[in-house]
Amino acid sequence: DDSSTTSREESVSFSAGERAVAVERYREMVAAGERLGMQQLLVALEQQTGEIAGLSRALDSLSASKTASEKELLVQLSLNQTLQASLSEARAKEESQETLQERFNAALEMLGERTERVTELENDISDMKILYKQQISDLCGVIESMSPTPPT
């Protein structure tokens, strides 16, 4: 811009008074521009300060939300551990119950087999009693038939 300004100054001739007036106007315009620029900067600064304050509040809110979420996560993790322990205990009790049920079923089967065997033995004893009574009756009949009859 300096070279173009210099070339313009060379091509246009100003009187000393005109030149002083132009320089003064230029300085006033620069000062006004600086004031206007400064006002714009102040407005922008106020806007950014407001934005920073809003973002700071949002950050505080998010931090509080994060803290609450972390606490809830800890509660849920603790609950999860408790439930995992309860689940393990329930599975162990279920396995124990299944083992006891198997043992009970085996004992019941053995009892059934023993009861069946006892019934068979009782039937055998009953049959033997009948056979012994029959043998005794047969022997009594043989003894009576062998003995002489007394005269009457």
Disulfide bonds with the S-S distance in Angstrom:
none
